[in-house]
Amino acid sequence: MKKIIGVVPASDLQRMRTGAGADIYKVGNNYTKRVLEAGAIPVAVTPVDDWVPEEQLKLFDGYIVQGGAEFYPYHFQIIHDAVVNHKRLLGICLGEQLIYVYFALKKMVEEQGYEGDLVKAICDLREKNGPDFSVLKAVPDHRSAPTTRGNEDEAKHDVNVVPGTILHRLVGRDTIRAASYHNLNVPPRQELVTISAWSAKGDGVVEGVEYGDNLFGVQFHPEMDELLPEIFTFLTEEDSHE
């Protein structure tokens, strides 16, 4: 039976916009296309007021977290579900950052002590201290090309892949060429996650992270074209825990 992969949307919730365009969730066609090509069934995750109903989470065998502009509570809820239930999770751009941010906030919450729901405590801590305090490092020259269809090659640069990582196992190469559309990045530290790829620009920008054998993220955008299909097979591989 094919695996059901939850495609985690980007959002324009009311805190960012008002009027008819507010309170919407957006699923990109390229993400669903790549999941389907990898042999899984893509199904949109549909949060309600920032959170995914717990019964809905039980439907998914794994997740792909697409790019976006801001983290929401449902992002942390989903990565927590992947950690606790050992589901495969592939994060792209914002999704890659999420992997790092989750563990950074989790560490802070545990050090401070908390009662009750861990995900709620993580979200409360982030809300209290500001949206980007836990992570993000501005990077230059990684969003120099417009994000329009047909310009994928203009937006690409080389990425150096670290041997022995999930990414290296999947692509089988030390260097790949990938599209870059981001302004922010995770810090270049490995206390919380394993760094699996670096920008070949020599600017110290992290291009891939992983945690354990089931959480894997890339800062670049392999969904933009069909040239890196092996990355998406991560979602459909047989798992040693299954």
N, C-alpha and C positions, 0 to 999 in steps of 0.2 A: 504494500500500500504506500502511495506517495506521502511524503511528509507535508504537513501544512505549516507554512512559514508565515508568521505575522509580519506584515509590512508596516512599520511604525511611522506614522505620518509626521510631517512638519505642521506647525499650527500658526494661525492668526487668531488668537483669542482676544477678548475684549480689552485686555490690558495694553495691547499693542495697537489696536485699530478700533474704530467705532463705525456704526452704520451697517449697511447691508452686507458689507464684506467682512464683518467681524464674526468671531466665534465659528471658525471653520477649520477643518483638518484637511491637509493636502497630501495625496499619495502620488508620487511620480511614476509615470508610465515606464521609464527605463528600469526602475527598481523591480517592478512586477514582472517585466519582460525577462530580466536576467534570472530571477528566481524560477520562472517557468522553464527557461532554457536549461537550468541546472537540474530539472527533473522533479521539482517540488510544486506544490499548489500555493500560489500567493493569495493571501487573504488580508484585507486591510484591518488593522487594529483600530477600533473606534472608541476612543475615550469619551467620557461624559464629565464635563466640568473638571477637566484636568486629570481625571483618574479613569483607569480601565476597570470595569466590573470584574471581580475576582473569578466569576464563573466563565467569563470570556477568556481569561488567561489560560484556562485548562484546555482550550481548543487547540493551542499552538504547540507544535513540536520544536520550534525555534523561531528566531526573529532576525529581521534585517532592519536596522535603524538608519533611516535615510538622513541626508543633510538637512540643515535648517538654520534658523537664526537664534533660537533660544531654547534652553532646557525647560521642561515642564515636569510637574510631579509624575505624570505617567511614564516619562523616560526612566526615572529612578525606580519606579514600580516594576517596569519591564526588565531592567537589568538585574534587579533583585530576584525576580522570578527565574531568570536564566541561571543565576548563581546558585540559588537554593535547590532548584530542580534539575540542575545540570543540563540545561538546554543550550543548543548552539545559538550563538548570537554574533552576527556580523554587523559592525558599525562602520558607517561611511561618513567622513567629514565630522559633522556634529556628533555622529554616532561613535566615532573613534574617541573624540574628546570625552564623551559620556563615560566610557569605560574608566578612564583615568579619574574623572571628577567623582564618580560614585565611590571609588575606593579611597580617594582623598577625604571626602566628607565622612565616609564610614569610619575612618580612622579617628577623625576629630570628634565625632559623636561618641565613639567608644571611650576615648580618652577623657571626655568631659563627664561621662556617665549619662545614662538616659533610662527612662522608663517607658514601657509601652512599645509601640510600633517603630521598628528601625527605619523604615522608609519615610514615615511621617517625621521622625526626628531629623533625618537627613534633609528633607525638604524645608523644615522649619529653620534649621541652621543656615541653609543657603539663603532663604528669604530674609533672615535677620541680618546677615552680613553682606548682602548684595549679590547680584546674580553671577558675577565672574570672579569673586575673590578667591575661589578655590583652585583656579586653573590658569587662566588663559594668558598666553604670552603673544603679544602682537608680532606678526612676521611681515617683512617687506617682500614685495615682488612675487607673491604667490597668487595674486588675482589680477594679473596685468592684462589678460585677454577678456573680452566680454563673454558672458555666459549665454551664448546663443547657439542654436543648432547649426552644425556645420563648421564650427571653429575649434573642434576638439584638438586638432593637431597644434594650433597656435597656443593653446593653454597647457600643453604638455612639457614636462621636463623629466630628466632621469631621476630615478629613485634607487638608492643602494639598499639591497635586501640583506639582512643579517643571517648568516648560515645557522642552521639548527632551529630556526623559528617556524611557526606555522606557515607564514607567508612564503618562506624559502621552500618549504616542502611542497606547497601548492604550485608555485610558478616554476620551480626548478632552475632559477637563474639568480645571479648575483646583482643584476641590474635590470630594471624594467622602466618603461616610459609610460607616464600616466598624467592625466589631466588634473590641474590644480586650480581650485576656485575658493580659496579660503584666506581670511585675514588674521585668524587666531590659531593657536596651536597649544598643545600641552607642553609643560616644562620638560627639558631634556634630562629627566631623572628616572632611575629605575627602582626606587625603593618600593613602589606600589605595583607597578606593572612592568612587563618585559618590553623593551623597545625592539621592534622587529624590522624597522626600516628608517632610513634617514634620507633627507634631501641630498641629491648629488650636487647641489649648488654650492655646497661647502658652508652653508649658513647655520648649521646646527639645528635645522627644523626637523622635528619628529614626523615621520610619514606612516608609521605603523606601530601599534601596541597590541599586546595580548596578555591574557591572564588565564593560567591553567591551560587546559586543552580545549575549552569550549567558548571562550570569549576572545574575539579577534576583531581588530579595527584598523582601517586605513584612513589617512587624512585626505588622500587623493580620491578621484572619482572614477572607479573602474566601470561603473554602470553607464558612462557616457557613450561608449561604443561596445562592440562585441569582441574586442581584441584581448581581453583578460578574463575569459570565461572560467578559468580554473579557480579564480578567487571565490566564485559563487558556489562551486562544488563543495566548499567547506560546509555549507548548510545541509547538504544531502548525504555526506559521508556517514557510514556506519560508525557508531560511537562505542567505545570499549565498555561504557557503563550501561549500555542497553542490553 
